[in-house]
Amino acid sequence: MPLPLTPPEVVERLRAAGCVFAEDEARLLVAATTTTTPAELADLLTRRVAGLPLEQLLGWADFCGLRITVRPGVFVPRRPTELLVRRAARLAAPGSVVLDVCCGSGAVGAALLASENSLQVYAVDIDPAATACARENLEDRGGQVFTGDLFSPLPRSLLGRVDVIVANAPYVPTDAIARMPPEARVHEARVALDGGAEGLEVQRRVVRAAPEWLVPGGHLLVETSAGQAPQTAAIFAGHGLTPRVAHSRALDATVVIGTSPA
Ligand SMILES: C[S@@+](CC[C@H](N)C(=O)[O-])C[C@H]1O[C@@H](n2cnc3c(N)ncnc32)[C@H](O)[C@@H]1O
């Protein structure tokens, strides 16, 4: 049986592997293994040093103060996406119908339900591994999860009845994926990252389809990058949605918000 690693040894190995928040990560890894064997901590550490995202190893990510289940291969919800949640929460009244398109782990819909439990949240993703997580994160809170391409698996009864659509669709330009850290490039599904040549292809499809699902005066919110925001906003305008751009310097986040005609 190997000797148990001490917390300072864990910190040292993480730091040597280039982990910026080595102390915090060590605390979480040690806490995750207190009831298991020393070999399991060593195994977690080896996989973290090899580049597996911490959240996929722990099985959860902290998002908007919630513990969101995340499985291997599934996109880890990021802090900037909290801006999408905050802006959508402002626009969703109690009882509103909300669609979370490209939901991944379901983090955005789960955070919205945590802020207002009367929302009717429907979430969809093309990746079955992601929707398996989304079910764990959403169904206990009353959300419904569908697997398929964008809006296609959603009940047609929702057409024209949706108050708020949120989408953190993939928006990384294909060429830029090679420059992403291995945590994303290797350990998150390509379909979660690749937004096509300019990064706008999936967004464009979301914006094109959204108006027929929205109530008059309903809202579409799409996370994007600061550099892409003018193009994203132009796509909104081209499909009859009046756009405005919200930035958060603290979160390093940008969201385009479009409103359909009343
Ligand atoms: C950037 S991740 C965001 C996930 C989640 N919304 C979040 O913020 O944590 C993009 C997600 O879009 C999904 N996706 C990509 N293309 C899709 C499509 N055509 N239809 C539905 N989901 C899609 C991916 O599987 C991935 O889970």
The ligand as an SDF file (V2000), in Angstrom:
LIG
                    3D

 27 29  0  0  0  0  0  0  0  0999 V2000
  -19.9070   26.2810  -24.6610 C   0  0  0  0  0  0  0  0  0  0  0  0
  -20.8100   24.8400  -24.1740 S   0  0  0  0  0  0  0  0  0  0  0  0
  -21.9380   25.6070  -23.0240 C   0  0  0  0  0  0  0  0  0  0  0  0
  -22.6440   24.6800  -22.1220 C   0  0  0  0  0  0  0  0  0  0  0  0
  -23.5160   25.3680  -21.0460 C   0  0  0  0  0  0  0  0  0  0  0  0
  -24.5180   26.1980  -21.6570 N   0  0  0  0  0  0  0  0  0  0  0  0
  -22.6600   26.1910  -20.1210 C   0  0  0  0  0  0  0  0  0  0  0  0
  -22.6580   27.4200  -20.2250 O   0  0  0  0  0  0  0  0  0  0  0  0
  -21.9850   25.5970  -19.2640 O   0  0  0  0  0  0  0  0  0  0  0  0
  -21.7670   24.5950  -25.6430 C   0  0  0  0  0  0  0  0  0  0  0  0
  -22.7390   23.4300  -25.6030 C   0  0  0  0  0  0  0  0  0  0  0  0
  -23.4500   23.4350  -26.8690 O   0  0  0  0  0  0  0  0  0  0  0  0
  -23.7320   22.1180  -27.2460 C   0  0  0  0  0  0  0  0  0  0  0  0
  -24.0360   22.1080  -28.6970 N   0  0  0  0  0  0  0  0  0  0  0  0
  -23.1940   22.3360  -29.7360 C   0  0  0  0  0  0  0  0  0  0  0  0
  -23.8510   22.2760  -30.9100 N   0  0  0  0  0  0  0  0  0  0  0  0
  -25.1560   22.0220  -30.6000 C   0  0  0  0  0  0  0  0  0  0  0  0
  -26.3270   21.8520  -31.3760 C   0  0  0  0  0  0  0  0  0  0  0  0
  -26.3050   21.9420  -32.7270 N   0  0  0  0  0  0  0  0  0  0  0  0
  -27.4960   21.6030  -30.7470 N   0  0  0  0  0  0  0  0  0  0  0  0
  -27.5280   21.5210  -29.3710 C   0  0  0  0  0  0  0  0  0  0  0  0
  -26.4530   21.6570  -28.5850 N   0  0  0  0  0  0  0  0  0  0  0  0
  -25.2730   21.9210  -29.1790 C   0  0  0  0  0  0  0  0  0  0  0  0
  -22.4850   21.3490  -26.8510 C   0  0  0  0  0  0  0  0  0  0  0  0
  -22.7300   19.9730  -26.7360 O   0  0  0  0  0  0  0  0  0  0  0  0
  -22.1270   22.0300  -25.5250 C   0  0  0  0  0  0  0  0  0  0  0  0
  -22.6750   21.3220  -24.4240 O   0  0  0  0  0  0  0  0  0  0  0  0
  1  2  1  0
  2  3  1  0
  2 10  1  0
  3  4  1  0
  4  5  1  0
  5  6  1  0
  5  7  1  0
  7  8  2  0
  7  9  1  0
 10 11  1  0
 11 12  1  0
 11 26  1  0
 12 13  1  0
 13 14  1  0
 13 24  1  0
 14 15  1  0
 14 23  1  0
 15 16  2  0
 16 17  1  0
 17 18  1  0
 17 23  2  0
 18 19  1  0
 18 20  2  0
 20 21  1  0
 21 22  2  0
 22 23  1  0
 24 25  1  0
 24 26  1  0
 26 27  1  0
M  CHG  2   2   1   9  -1
M  END
$$$$
